[in-house]
Amino acid sequence: MADFGNDGTRTVTVSENAVEVMLSDPQKKEHLHYFITAAGGTPIFNLSCRHTTLWTEETFGSPAMNYERVWPLTPGEVDDQNDPVDDVYVVSFSFLHVNQYTLVVERHDAKHKVLETIKRIKYTSNNPSDKFSEFFTVGAR
């Protein structure tokens, strides 16, 4: 039996529903590192908060097979500069018209050392009508 749609397989190594990222302490300042691989189509993903969408797959330019992104890359990517701890972000990924999709999200410290893996999931399907959405919440502290 399929995990999603008619033929979809979702292979989960790690899948947390939420993560907190330390942004307020300059000595412990953390970030998330996203790795996305898509074969057979253009993935659909975004990082948004209650105020705005900070980035989407279109932010990367032309469709590609591999996407890699650190967040926050610049201080401007923390939407509420006056109170970054009070903002909540939602990251969403959609499996749509893609044969294979791999999602890895890691939380790193200020020196880019991996603190934990938040998501490590592989999605596959040979049926173009199969769809699946994945999302998680990012809180700033």
C-alpha positions in Angstrom: 0.0 0.0 0.0 1.2 3.5 -0.8 2.2 6.0 1.9 0.5 8.8 -0.1 -1.5 9.0 -3.3 -1.5 5.9 -5.5 2.2 5.0 -5.6 3.9 7.4 -3.2 6.5 6.2 -0.7 7.6 8.4 2.2 10.8 7.1 3.9 11.3 8.9 7.2 14.6 8.8 9.1 13.8 11.9 11.2 10.8 14.1 11.2 10.2 16.7 14.0 7.1 18.8 13.8 8.7 21.9 15.3 12.1 23.4 16.2 13.3 26.3 18.2 16.3 28.3 16.9 18.4 30.6 19.2 18.6 34.0 17.5 18.7 36.3 20.5 22.1 35.4 22.0 25.0 36.4 19.7 27.3 33.8 21.3 24.9 30.9 20.7 23.3 32.2 17.5 21.9 29.3 15.6 20.6 28.7 12.1 18.8 26.1 10.0 20.4 24.5 7.0 18.1 23.2 4.3 19.0 20.6 1.6 16.4 19.8 -1.0 16.8 17.5 -4.0 14.1 17.1 -6.6 14.1 14.8 -9.6 11.5 14.9 -12.3 10.0 18.3 -11.6 10.2 21.6 -9.8 9.7 21.3 -6.0 7.4 23.7 -4.2 8.6 25.1 -0.9 8.5 28.2 1.2 9.5 29.8 4.5 6.8 32.3 5.8 5.8 34.0 9.0 2.7 35.9 9.9 4.0 39.0 8.2 5.5 37.8 4.9 6.9 35.0 2.8 10.7 35.2 3.2 11.6 32.7 0.4 10.2 30.2 -2.0 11.6 27.9 -4.7 11.4 30.9 -7.0 14.0 32.7 -4.9 16.6 30.3 -6.2 16.1 31.3 -9.8 15.7 28.7 -12.6 14.4 25.3 -11.5 17.2 23.0 -10.3 17.7 19.5 -9.0 19.6 20.6 -5.8 18.8 23.5 -3.5 20.7 24.4 -0.4 19.9 27.3 1.9 20.8 28.6 5.3 18.3 30.5 7.4 18.7 33.2 8.5 21.3 34.0 5.9 21.3 37.7 6.8 19.8 39.6 9.7 17.1 40.9 7.4 15.6 37.4 7.1 14.5 37.6 10.6 11.2 39.3 9.9 10.7 41.1 13.2 14.1 42.7 13.9 12.8 44.4 17.1 11.5 41.2 18.6 12.8 38.1 16.7 11.8 35.8 19.6 8.1 36.7 19.1 7.9 35.5 15.6 6.9 32.0 14.4 7.8 30.7 11.0 6.2 27.9 9.0 8.2 25.9 6.4 6.2 23.9 3.9 7.2 21.5 1.1 4.9 20.0 -1.5 5.5 16.8 -3.4 3.8 17.6 -6.7 4.8 16.5 -10.2 8.1 15.2 -8.8 9.4 11.6 -9.1 11.8 11.9 -6.2 12.2 14.5 -3.5 14.7 14.5 -0.6 14.4 16.9 2.3 17.0 17.4 5.0 16.9 20.2 7.6 19.6 20.6 10.2 19.9 23.0 13.1 23.5 24.4 13.4 25.3 26.5 16.0 27.2 29.7 15.3 30.2 27.8 14.0 28.0 25.7 11.6 28.3 22.6 13.7 25.3 20.3 13.4 23.3 20.3 16.7 20.4 18.1 15.4 18.7 16.9 12.3 15.1 18.1 12.2 14.0 16.4 8.9 15.4 13.7 6.8 12.8 12.3 4.5 12.7 10.8 1.0 9.6 10.9 -1.1 9.2 8.8 -4.3 6.4 8.1 -6.8 6.1 7.1 -10.4 2.5 8.4 -10.5 2.4 12.0 -11.6 -0.9 12.5 -9.8 0.5 11.7 -6.4 0.7 14.7 -4.0 1.9 15.2 -0.5 2.6 18.2 1.7 5.1 18.4 4.6 5.4 21.3 7.0 6.9 22.2 10.3 7.1 25.2 12.6 10.2 27.2 13.5 10.2 29.3 16.6 12.8 31.8 17.4 14.2 32.3 20.9 
